[in-house]
Amino acid sequence: MINKQILILELNQKNFDVLEGLFEKEGYKSYPVVDAESFKNISLKNEDLALIVVNAHVEYATVQEVLKHAQISASFHLPVIYVDSAKEHDSKKLVECFKAGVNDYIKKPFNSQEILARVKYHSEEFHRLYEYKIRVDKLGNLATIDQLSKTTSKMQMQAVLKHQIHYCKRYTTKATVMYLRLLNIDKFIGAFGLPSGEKVISKFAKELKNSIRDADVISRWGGADFVILLPNTEVKSAEFISKKLKTKLSNMTIMNGANPELAFGVSELKNDDDPQEVIARAQYALDEAKKQTYGKIAIA
């Protein structure tokens, strides 16, 4: 549904009333700004508006200030239309407006139908582009975020690992990968069903994210398997971090009163690695850790 609200920057209430009556015929609701104080105290949110109409002779707000108010993101703003009612328009003002990024500039002679047509065009075009941007953002989110755990997606993590390997090689730094598994999730799913199991994984992932450092990157690799990238971390430090994580997470009561059973495989990145190789080593270490009676942490 296209938004039908317009912010109008005018010189006085009389001018605003004329435009308000014109736009009202097409179902638009208008909100007035007639001086510096009312411009400063605009309470409407950008997402509530279709566009902004500005009298070109307004002096209480510069073109840049109007566009700043219209900003939605770094490269996206509400449509802004300037209307110049003088018999001889200010060509310098027109050039300034278009250079700054104003969408349209209406000069005399004009009539009400022309203004309405331009308002309708810009509001509908903005709505179309904004809806498209939302769809693209959602698709981007689906590609980079695992929807169950809200961690980095497996596909995105592979790209992160590739970048980290290159970074370590170039700057001679260390980085380590931890591969961990929630071992008793299958028993829980068998007893309580898949939906309950997914809730457990989601809750576990949230606690895991809250337990790692800000610089670390976590990804659900599949099922109840997680990969954590630890930048600037040698393998011995990663082993210590694994022990701390295991102690903390094993004390959670997320599984119908039962505590999680965890195993960790740890592997340091090598200069000639690719993401598949380092993950394979960490998985091998995990398999070795699972064989342990206690600890269940192994280094590749």
C-alpha positions as CSV (number, residue, x, y, z in Angstrom):
1,M,0.0,0.0,0.0
2,I,1.4,3.4,-1.1
3,N,1.9,5.9,1.7
4,K,-0.4,8.9,1.3
5,Q,1.2,11.4,3.7
6,I,3.1,14.5,2.5
7,L,5.3,16.9,4.4
8,I,5.0,20.5,3.1
9,L,7.6,23.2,3.8
10,E,5.9,26.5,3.1
11,L,6.3,30.2,3.9
12,N,3.0,30.6,5.7
13,Q,-0.1,28.7,6.7
14,K,-2.1,30.2,3.8
15,N,0.2,28.7,1.2
16,F,0.1,25.4,3.0
17,D,-3.7,25.4,3.0
18,V,-3.8,25.8,-0.8
19,L,-1.6,22.8,-1.3
20,E,-3.3,20.8,1.4
21,G,-6.7,21.3,-0.4
22,L,-5.2,20.2,-3.7
23,F,-3.5,17.1,-2.4
24,E,-6.6,16.1,-0.3
25,K,-8.6,15.6,-3.5
26,E,-6.2,12.7,-4.3
27,G,-6.4,11.2,-0.9
28,Y,-3.1,12.6,0.5
29,K,-2.8,13.9,4.0
30,S,-0.5,16.9,4.4
31,Y,1.5,18.1,7.4
32,P,2.7,21.7,7.6
33,V,6.1,23.2,8.3
34,V,6.0,27.0,8.1
35,D,9.0,28.3,10.1
36,A,12.4,27.3,11.6
37,E,10.9,26.1,14.8
38,S,8.4,23.8,13.2
39,F,11.1,22.4,10.9
40,K,13.3,21.7,13.9
41,N,10.5,19.9,15.7
42,I,9.3,17.7,12.9
43,S,7.9,14.6,14.7
44,L,6.9,12.5,11.7
45,K,9.1,9.5,10.9
46,N,10.4,9.1,7.3
47,E,8.6,5.7,6.9
48,D,5.3,7.5,7.5
49,L,5.8,9.8,4.5
50,A,5.4,9.5,0.7
51,L,7.4,12.6,-0.1
52,I,8.4,16.2,0.8
53,V,7.2,19.3,-1.1
54,V,9.2,22.5,-0.5
55,N,8.5,26.1,-1.5
56,A,11.8,27.1,-3.3
57,H,11.8,30.4,-1.4
58,V,11.9,28.9,2.0
59,E,14.9,30.2,3.9
60,Y,14.6,28.4,7.3
61,A,15.9,25.2,5.8
62,T,18.6,24.8,3.2
63,V,18.4,22.2,0.4
64,Q,21.0,20.1,2.3
65,E,19.0,20.2,5.5
66,V,15.8,19.1,3.7
67,L,17.6,16.2,2.1
68,K,19.2,15.2,5.3
69,H,15.8,15.0,6.9
70,A,14.6,13.0,3.9
71,Q,17.4,10.5,4.3
72,I,16.4,6.9,4.9
73,S,19.8,5.2,4.3
74,A,23.2,6.2,3.0
75,S,22.0,6.1,-0.6
76,F,18.2,6.3,-0.3
77,H,16.0,9.3,0.6
78,L,12.3,10.3,0.3
79,P,11.4,12.1,-2.9
80,V,11.8,15.8,-2.6
81,I,10.0,18.2,-4.9
82,Y,10.7,22.0,-5.0
83,V,8.0,24.3,-6.2
84,D,9.0,27.8,-7.5
85,S,6.0,30.1,-7.6
86,A,7.9,33.3,-8.7
87,K,7.3,34.7,-12.2
88,E,11.0,34.4,-12.9
89,H,12.5,31.4,-11.2
90,D,15.9,31.4,-9.6
91,S,18.1,29.4,-11.9
92,K,20.9,29.2,-9.3
93,K,18.4,27.6,-6.9
94,L,17.3,25.1,-9.5
95,V,20.9,24.0,-10.2
96,E,21.7,23.8,-6.5
97,C,18.6,21.6,-6.0
98,F,19.5,19.1,-8.7
99,K,23.2,19.0,-7.8
100,A,22.2,18.1,-4.2
101,G,19.8,15.3,-5.3
102,V,16.3,16.9,-5.3
103,N,14.0,14.7,-7.4
104,D,12.0,17.4,-9.1
105,Y,11.7,21.2,-9.5
106,I,8.4,22.7,-10.7
107,K,8.4,26.2,-12.2
108,K,5.7,28.6,-13.4
109,P,3.6,28.3,-15.4
110,F,2.1,25.2,-13.8
111,N,-1.3,24.0,-12.8
112,S,-2.8,21.8,-10.2
113,Q,-3.0,18.8,-12.4
114,E,0.7,19.0,-13.2
115,I,1.7,19.1,-9.5
116,L,-0.6,16.2,-8.7
117,A,0.7,14.2,-11.6
118,R,4.3,14.7,-10.4
119,V,3.5,14.0,-6.8
120,K,1.7,10.8,-7.8
121,Y,4.6,9.7,-10.0
122,H,7.3,10.3,-7.4
123,S,5.4,8.8,-4.5
124,E,4.6,5.6,-6.6
125,E,8.1,5.3,-7.9
126,F,9.5,5.7,-4.4
127,H,7.1,3.0,-3.1
128,R,8.2,0.6,-5.9
129,L,11.9,1.2,-5.3
130,Y,11.5,0.9,-1.5
131,E,9.6,-2.3,-1.7
132,Y,12.3,-3.7,-4.1
133,K,15.0,-2.6,-1.6
134,I,13.2,-4.4,1.2
135,R,12.9,-7.6,-0.8
136,V,16.6,-7.4,-1.8
137,D,17.6,-6.9,1.9
138,K,15.5,-9.9,2.9
139,L,17.2,-12.0,0.3
140,G,20.6,-10.8,1.4
141,N,19.7,-11.7,5.0
142,L,18.6,-15.2,4.0
143,A,22.0,-15.7,2.2
144,T,24.2,-14.5,5.1
145,I,22.2,-15.5,8.2
146,D,21.2,-18.9,9.3
147,Q,17.5,-18.6,10.1
148,L,17.3,-21.1,12.9
149,S,20.2,-20.0,15.0
150,K,20.5,-16.4,13.8
151,T,24.3,-17.0,13.3
152,T,26.3,-16.5,10.2
153,S,25.2,-18.9,7.4
154,K,27.4,-21.7,6.2
155,M,27.8,-20.1,2.8
156,Q,28.9,-16.8,4.3
157,M,31.2,-18.4,6.8
158,Q,33.1,-20.1,4.0
159,A,33.7,-16.6,2.5
160,V,34.8,-15.3,6.0
161,L,37.2,-18.2,6.4
162,K,38.7,-17.6,2.9
163,H,39.3,-14.0,3.8
164,Q,40.8,-14.9,7.1
165,I,43.3,-17.4,5.6
166,H,44.4,-14.7,3.1
167,Y,44.7,-12.2,6.0
168,C,46.8,-14.5,8.2
169,K,49.1,-15.3,5.3
170,R,49.6,-11.6,4.4
171,Y,50.1,-10.3,7.9
172,T,51.7,-13.4,9.5
173,T,49.0,-13.7,12.2
174,K,47.4,-16.7,13.7
175,A,43.7,-17.7,13.7
176,T,41.9,-20.9,14.9
177,V,38.7,-22.7,14.1
178,M,36.6,-24.5,16.7
179,Y,34.1,-27.1,15.5
180,L,31.7,-28.0,18.3
181,R,28.7,-30.4,18.4
182,L,25.7,-30.7,20.7
183,L,26.0,-34.4,21.2
184,N,22.7,-35.3,22.9
185,I,20.4,-33.4,20.6
186,D,19.3,-36.6,18.7
187,K,18.1,-38.1,22.0
188,F,16.2,-35.0,22.8
189,I,14.6,-34.9,19.3
190,G,13.7,-38.6,19.6
191,A,11.9,-38.0,22.9
192,F,10.2,-34.7,22.2
193,G,10.2,-34.2,18.4
194,L,12.0,-32.1,15.8
195,P,10.2,-28.7,16.7
196,S,11.4,-29.0,20.3
197,G,14.9,-29.9,19.1
198,E,15.0,-26.8,16.9
199,K,14.0,-24.6,19.9
200,V,16.9,-26.2,21.8
201,I,19.4,-25.5,19.0
202,S,18.1,-21.9,18.7
203,K,18.4,-21.3,22.5
204,F,21.8,-22.9,22.6
205,A,23.0,-20.8,19.7
206,K,21.9,-17.6,21.5
207,E,23.8,-18.6,24.6
208,L,26.9,-19.5,22.5
209,K,26.8,-16.1,20.8
210,N,26.7,-14.4,24.2
211,S,29.7,-16.4,25.4
212,I,32.2,-15.6,22.6
213,R,34.3,-12.5,22.0
214,D,33.1,-9.7,19.8
215,A,35.8,-10.4,17.2
216,D,34.8,-14.1,16.9
217,V,32.5,-15.3,14.1
218,I,30.1,-18.1,14.7
219,S,28.2,-20.2,12.2
220,R,25.8,-23.1,12.4
221,W,27.3,-25.7,10.1
222,G,24.4,-28.0,10.1
223,G,22.1,-29.8,12.6
224,A,23.6,-29.1,16.0
225,D,27.1,-28.4,14.7
226,F,28.7,-25.0,15.0
227,V,31.9,-23.5,13.7
228,I,33.6,-20.6,15.5
229,L,36.4,-18.6,13.9
230,L,38.8,-17.1,16.5
231,P,41.0,-14.4,14.8
232,N,44.4,-13.5,16.2
233,T,44.3,-16.7,18.4
234,E,46.9,-19.4,18.6
235,V,45.8,-23.0,19.0
236,K,46.8,-23.2,22.7
237,S,44.7,-20.1,23.5
238,A,41.8,-21.6,21.5
239,E,42.1,-24.8,23.5
240,F,41.8,-22.7,26.7
241,I,38.8,-20.9,25.3
242,S,37.2,-24.2,24.4
243,K,37.5,-25.5,27.9
244,K,35.9,-22.3,29.3
245,L,33.1,-22.5,26.8
246,K,32.5,-26.2,27.5
247,T,32.3,-25.5,31.3
248,K,29.9,-22.6,30.8
249,L,27.6,-24.2,28.2
250,S,27.5,-27.6,29.8
251,N,25.8,-26.0,32.8
252,M,22.8,-24.8,30.8
253,T,19.4,-26.4,31.4
254,I,17.8,-26.1,28.0
255,M,17.0,-29.7,27.4
256,N,14.0,-30.5,29.6
257,G,16.2,-30.3,32.7
258,A,19.1,-32.1,31.0
259,N,22.5,-30.4,30.4
260,P,24.1,-30.3,26.9
261,E,26.8,-32.8,26.1
262,L,29.4,-31.1,24.0
263,A,32.6,-32.0,22.1
264,F,35.1,-29.6,20.5
265,G,37.6,-30.0,17.6
266,V,40.2,-27.3,17.3
267,S,42.4,-26.5,14.3
268,E,44.7,-23.7,13.5
269,L,44.6,-22.1,10.0
270,K,47.5,-22.7,7.7
271,N,48.8,-20.5,5.0
272,D,48.0,-23.0,2.2
273,D,44.6,-23.9,3.6
274,D,41.2,-23.5,1.9
275,P,38.0,-23.4,4.0
276,Q,37.2,-27.0,3.3
277,E,40.6,-28.2,4.5
278,V,40.6,-26.4,7.9
279,I,37.0,-27.5,8.5
280,A,37.9,-31.1,7.7
281,R,40.8,-31.0,10.2
282,A,38.5,-29.6,12.9
283,Q,35.9,-32.2,12.2
284,Y,38.5,-34.9,12.5
285,A,39.5,-33.5,15.8
286,L,35.9,-33.5,16.9
287,D,35.6,-37.2,16.0
288,E,38.6,-37.8,18.2
289,A,37.2,-35.7,21.0
290,K,33.9,-37.7,21.0
291,K,35.9,-40.9,21.8
292,Q,37.2,-39.3,25.1
293,T,35.5,-40.2,28.3
294,Y,36.1,-36.8,29.8
295,G,37.1,-33.4,28.4
296,K,36.0,-34.1,24.8
297,I,38.3,-31.5,23.4
298,A,40.8,-32.4,20.8
299,I,43.4,-30.5,18.7
300,A,44.0,-31.3,15.1
